[in-house]
Amino acid sequence: MTDSAPTPATATAAPGHTVTAVPVTRMGNGHDVELTVHRVTGARPGPTLVAFGGVHGDEAMGPEEVRRLVSSVDPAELSGTVVAVPVANPYAYDAMCRFTPQDGLNLNRIFPGDRNGSVTEQLAAVLAEIMLEGDYFIDFHSAGLYSTVEYAYVMDDGVDMATGFGSPLLYHHAPYEGTSNAWAIKNGIRSTVCELGGGGQLTDAFLDKAVRRGRNMLKAIGMLDGEPEALAAPQTVLTELVTLRPTKGGAVISHFGPDRLGEVVKGGTVIGEVVDPYTFEVVEQLLAPYDSSILVLTRESYTRTTPGDYGFMVGNADTATTLDALFTG
């Protein structure tokens, strides 16, 4: 299903965990923008995995997932190197905002950036340079402030990563232009995206999954010894995935909480309703769009919303497939 694995690199640094600051630019307020980069060098030669978190500042699970995964890796057990940027967009992370407040740009739509551009463009340029160190790349995302998600991307050249990571739901599609994964693919770097957790719901459970699945992925690509945990069932690969966005603001009353992620519901099922908090009127219903709709992103029973916000994400179960079927025809 995949090409041969990258040729292991030769270890040139002593085993250990180092932390460095990589300069990006200087702001008008006198603050220096820099990226904190962790490097775990293994005791044995092997490939390099680059990991990002916090590309979107409202997805606070990503940085913590990176922190816990990196902290779980003992250099003595590692073959190769893990290079991690836990907070890829410091200003967006500080503002708890999807976009960088200073220029309003989405960091994950402008790779490989521009060293002569705005702050987000310069962040992308430095991150793109860091990515070029890698044989493998994983971008840790989550849902935002009010929603919770669980799936991973499977790229044509990153099947071993997606299989090893072991998310029950996978999404296969061409990467969006300007994303970190589009840049990875362009440069021959195997990649995946983890979409896990968010919204302050089931936090410990999702963080535990991130570490366990991340270590399974490292085993699958030969950076840790041992076999990945056996999956309880074959992974479901979605090829159709839509986001249900409220067109009106107010309160979302969800009928399917985060504990029901992965569940299949019938088309036309009311997944959630937008309620006017002033009049108590139901002003909008969000319906399952497919005959068989798989819940990929959902919300707790009550959350706030604005027009165009992420409400729910659902996949089409009727066009879903398996990895074997997808890549062997």
C-alpha positions as CSV (number, residue, x, y, z in Angstrom):
1,M,0.0,0.0,0.0
2,T,3.0,2.3,0.4
3,D,6.4,2.8,-1.0
4,S,9.5,1.6,0.9
5,A,10.3,3.4,4.2
6,P,12.7,6.3,4.2
7,T,16.4,5.3,4.6
8,P,17.4,5.7,8.3
9,A,19.6,8.7,9.0
10,T,22.9,8.4,10.7
11,A,22.9,9.6,14.3
12,T,25.2,12.6,14.6
13,A,24.2,14.0,18.0
14,A,24.4,12.5,21.5
15,P,21.2,11.0,22.7
16,G,19.0,13.4,24.8
17,H,16.3,16.0,24.8
18,T,17.2,19.6,23.9
19,V,15.1,22.7,23.7
20,T,16.0,25.7,21.5
21,A,14.3,29.0,20.5
22,V,14.2,29.7,16.7
23,P,13.8,33.4,15.9
24,V,11.0,34.5,13.5
25,T,10.6,38.3,13.6
26,R,10.3,41.3,15.9
27,M,6.9,43.0,16.5
28,G,6.2,46.7,16.8
29,N,5.6,46.3,20.5
30,G,9.3,45.2,21.0
31,H,8.5,41.5,21.4
32,D,10.6,39.0,19.6
33,V,8.6,36.2,18.0
34,E,10.2,32.8,18.2
35,L,9.3,29.2,18.1
36,T,10.3,26.7,20.8
37,V,11.6,23.6,19.3
38,H,12.1,20.3,21.2
39,R,14.6,17.7,19.8
40,V,14.7,14.2,21.1
41,T,17.7,12.4,19.7
42,G,17.6,8.6,20.0
43,A,20.4,6.3,21.0
44,R,20.1,4.5,17.6
45,P,20.1,5.9,14.0
46,G,16.7,6.1,12.3
47,P,14.3,8.5,10.6
48,T,13.2,11.9,11.7
49,L,9.7,12.7,12.7
50,V,8.5,16.3,12.9
51,A,5.5,17.1,15.0
52,F,3.5,20.3,15.3
53,G,0.8,21.4,17.7
54,G,-1.1,24.7,18.1
55,V,-1.2,25.7,14.4
56,H,-4.7,26.9,15.2
57,G,-4.7,28.8,18.5
58,D,-8.2,27.7,19.6
59,E,-7.2,24.1,19.4
60,A,-5.5,23.8,22.8
61,M,-5.4,20.0,22.9
62,G,-2.7,19.9,20.2
63,P,0.1,21.5,22.3
64,E,-0.6,19.3,25.3
65,E,-0.8,16.2,23.1
66,V,2.6,17.0,21.7
67,R,4.0,17.7,25.2
68,R,2.8,14.4,26.6
69,L,3.9,12.4,23.6
70,V,7.4,13.9,23.5
71,S,7.7,13.6,27.3
72,S,6.9,9.9,27.0
73,V,9.8,9.1,24.7
74,D,13.0,8.0,26.3
75,P,16.0,8.8,24.1
76,A,17.4,5.4,25.1
77,E,14.5,3.6,23.4
78,L,14.3,5.8,20.3
79,S,15.7,5.1,16.9
80,G,16.1,8.4,15.0
81,T,15.0,11.9,16.1
82,V,11.7,13.6,17.1
83,V,11.6,17.3,16.3
84,A,8.6,18.9,17.9
85,V,7.1,22.4,17.9
86,P,4.3,22.3,20.5
87,V,3.0,25.8,19.9
88,A,3.3,26.6,16.2
89,N,1.4,29.9,16.4
90,P,2.1,31.6,19.7
91,Y,0.0,34.7,19.2
92,A,-3.1,32.7,18.1
93,Y,-2.6,30.3,21.1
94,D,-2.4,33.2,23.5
95,A,-5.6,34.7,22.1
96,M,-7.3,31.3,21.9
97,C,-8.1,32.2,18.3
98,R,-8.1,30.1,15.1
99,F,-6.4,32.9,13.1
100,T,-3.4,35.0,14.1
101,P,-4.9,38.3,15.5
102,Q,-2.1,40.5,14.2
103,D,-2.9,39.9,10.5
104,G,-6.0,37.7,10.5
105,L,-4.4,34.9,8.6
106,N,-5.0,31.1,8.9
107,L,-1.5,29.7,9.4
108,N,-2.6,26.3,7.9
109,R,-3.5,27.9,4.6
110,I,-0.3,29.7,3.7
111,F,2.5,27.2,3.7
112,P,5.3,27.5,2.8
113,G,4.9,31.1,3.9
114,D,7.1,34.1,3.2
115,R,10.1,35.3,5.2
116,N,9.4,38.9,3.9
117,G,5.7,38.7,4.7
118,S,3.4,39.3,7.7
119,V,3.9,37.6,11.0
120,T,1.9,34.5,10.1
121,E,3.6,34.3,6.7
122,Q,7.0,34.4,8.5
123,L,5.8,31.8,11.0
124,A,4.8,29.5,8.1
125,A,8.2,30.0,6.4
126,V,10.2,29.0,9.5
127,L,7.9,26.0,10.2
128,A,8.3,24.9,6.6
129,E,12.1,25.0,7.0
130,I,11.8,22.9,10.1
131,M,9.6,20.4,8.3
132,L,12.3,19.8,5.7
133,E,14.3,18.0,8.4
134,G,11.7,15.2,8.6
135,D,11.1,11.9,6.9
136,Y,7.7,11.9,8.6
137,F,5.4,14.7,9.7
138,I,2.3,14.7,12.0
139,D,0.2,17.8,12.8
140,F,-1.8,17.6,16.0
141,H,-5.1,19.4,15.8
142,S,-8.3,19.2,17.8
143,A,-11.7,20.8,17.7
144,G,-12.0,24.4,19.0
145,L,-13.5,25.9,22.1
146,Y,-16.9,24.3,22.0
147,S,-16.7,21.1,19.9
148,T,-15.0,17.7,20.1
149,V,-13.6,15.6,17.3
150,E,-11.9,12.3,16.6
151,Y,-10.4,11.2,13.3
152,A,-7.1,11.3,11.4
153,Y,-6.1,12.0,7.9
154,V,-4.7,9.2,5.7
155,M,-2.5,10.4,2.9
156,D,-1.5,8.3,-0.1
157,D,2.1,8.2,1.1
158,G,1.4,8.1,4.8
159,V,-0.7,4.9,5.2
160,D,1.8,3.4,7.6
161,M,1.4,6.4,9.9
162,A,-2.4,6.4,9.8
163,T,-2.5,2.7,10.3
164,G,-0.1,2.8,13.2
165,F,-1.8,5.8,14.8
166,G,-4.9,3.7,14.9
167,S,-7.8,6.2,14.9
168,P,-11.0,4.3,14.2
169,L,-12.1,6.9,11.6
170,L,-9.8,8.1,8.8
171,Y,-10.4,10.7,6.1
172,H,-8.8,10.4,2.7
173,H,-8.7,13.4,0.4
174,A,-6.3,15.7,-1.4
175,P,-4.8,18.1,1.1
176,Y,-6.0,21.7,1.0
177,E,-3.7,24.2,-0.7
178,G,-1.4,25.9,1.7
179,T,-1.6,23.4,4.5
180,S,1.3,21.9,6.3
181,N,0.5,18.5,4.8
182,A,0.4,19.9,1.2
183,W,3.9,21.2,1.9
184,A,5.0,17.9,3.3
185,I,3.7,15.9,0.3
186,K,5.3,18.3,-2.1
187,N,8.6,17.6,-0.5
188,G,8.3,13.8,-0.2
189,I,7.6,13.8,3.5
190,R,5.1,11.2,4.7
191,S,2.4,12.8,6.8
192,T,-0.8,12.6,8.7
193,V,-3.1,14.9,10.7
194,C,-4.5,13.9,14.1
195,E,-7.8,15.5,15.0
196,L,-8.4,14.6,18.6
197,G,-10.4,16.1,21.4
198,G,-11.3,19.7,22.1
199,G,-14.1,21.6,23.7
200,G,-13.0,20.7,27.2
201,Q,-14.8,17.4,26.9
202,L,-13.4,13.9,27.9
203,T,-10.0,15.7,28.1
204,D,-8.0,13.0,29.9
205,A,-9.3,10.2,27.7
206,F,-8.3,12.0,24.5
207,L,-4.9,13.0,25.9
208,D,-4.3,9.3,26.8
209,K,-5.3,8.3,23.3
210,A,-2.9,10.9,21.8
211,V,0.0,9.4,23.7
212,R,-0.9,5.8,23.2
213,R,-1.6,6.2,19.5
214,G,1.4,8.4,19.0
215,R,3.7,5.8,20.4
216,N,2.0,3.1,18.3
217,M,2.7,5.3,15.2
218,L,6.4,5.5,16.2
219,K,6.5,1.7,16.4
220,A,4.8,1.4,13.0
221,I,7.5,3.6,11.4
222,G,10.3,1.8,13.2
223,M,11.3,4.5,15.7
224,L,10.3,2.5,18.8
225,D,10.6,-1.2,19.3
226,G,7.6,-3.5,19.4
227,E,4.4,-3.9,17.4
228,P,1.6,-1.3,17.5
229,E,-1.5,-2.4,19.5
230,A,-3.9,-4.5,17.5
231,L,-7.0,-2.7,16.5
232,A,-10.3,-3.9,17.7
233,A,-11.9,-3.4,14.3
234,P,-10.7,-2.4,10.8
235,Q,-10.4,1.4,10.4
236,T,-13.2,3.1,8.5
237,V,-12.0,5.4,5.7
238,L,-14.3,8.3,4.9
239,T,-14.1,9.9,1.5
240,E,-17.0,12.3,2.0
241,L,-17.0,14.6,5.0
242,V,-19.1,17.8,5.6
243,T,-19.3,20.5,8.2
244,L,-22.7,21.6,9.4
245,R,-22.4,25.3,10.3
246,P,-25.2,27.2,12.0
247,T,-26.3,30.2,10.0
248,K,-27.7,31.9,13.2
249,G,-26.1,32.6,16.5
250,G,-27.3,31.6,19.9
251,A,-27.1,28.4,21.9
252,V,-26.5,25.0,20.3
253,I,-28.5,22.2,22.0
254,S,-26.7,19.0,20.9
255,H,-28.5,15.7,20.9
256,F,-25.3,13.7,20.4
257,G,-22.4,14.4,22.8
258,P,-18.7,13.6,22.4
259,D,-19.3,10.1,23.9
260,R,-21.2,9.2,20.7
261,L,-18.4,10.1,18.2
262,G,-18.2,7.4,15.5
263,E,-21.9,6.6,15.8
264,V,-24.0,6.2,12.7
265,V,-27.3,8.0,12.5
266,K,-30.0,8.0,9.9
267,G,-30.4,10.8,7.4
268,G,-32.6,13.6,8.5
269,T,-31.9,13.0,12.2
270,V,-31.8,16.3,14.2
271,I,-28.2,16.3,15.5
272,G,-28.6,19.7,17.1
273,E,-30.7,22.8,17.3
274,V,-29.9,26.5,17.5
275,V,-32.0,28.1,20.2
276,D,-32.4,31.9,20.7
277,P,-31.3,32.4,24.3
278,Y,-33.5,35.5,24.6
279,T,-36.9,34.1,23.3
280,F,-36.2,30.4,23.8
281,E,-37.3,29.9,20.1
282,V,-35.7,27.1,18.1
283,V,-34.3,29.1,15.1
284,E,-32.5,26.4,13.2
285,Q,-32.1,22.6,13.1
286,L,-28.9,20.9,12.0
287,L,-29.8,17.6,10.3
288,A,-27.8,14.5,9.3
289,P,-27.3,15.0,5.6
290,Y,-26.5,11.4,4.5
291,D,-28.7,8.4,4.5
292,S,-26.1,6.9,7.0
293,S,-24.2,9.7,8.7
294,I,-21.1,9.0,10.9
295,L,-20.6,11.6,13.7
296,V,-17.0,12.9,13.4
297,L,-17.3,16.2,15.3
298,T,-20.0,17.0,17.9
299,R,-20.8,19.2,20.9
300,E,-21.7,18.8,24.5
301,S,-25.4,19.2,25.3
302,Y,-25.2,23.0,25.5
303,T,-22.7,25.3,23.9
304,R,-22.6,28.8,22.4
305,T,-22.4,29.5,18.7
306,T,-22.0,32.2,16.1
307,P,-23.1,32.1,12.4
308,G,-20.6,30.0,10.4
309,D,-19.1,28.3,13.4
310,Y,-18.2,24.6,13.4
311,G,-21.4,23.0,14.5
312,F,-21.0,19.3,13.7
313,M,-19.0,17.2,11.2
314,V,-20.4,14.1,9.6
315,G,-19.1,11.6,7.1
316,N,-21.0,9.5,4.6
317,A,-21.1,5.9,5.8
318,D,-22.4,4.6,2.5
319,T,-19.3,5.7,0.6
320,A,-16.9,4.8,3.4
321,T,-14.3,2.1,2.7
322,T,-11.3,0.3,4.2
323,L,-7.6,0.9,3.7
324,D,-7.2,-2.3,1.8
325,A,-10.0,-1.5,-0.6
326,L,-8.9,2.1,-1.0
327,F,-5.3,1.3,-2.0
328,T,-5.8,-2.0,-3.8
329,G,-8.9,-1.0,-5.8
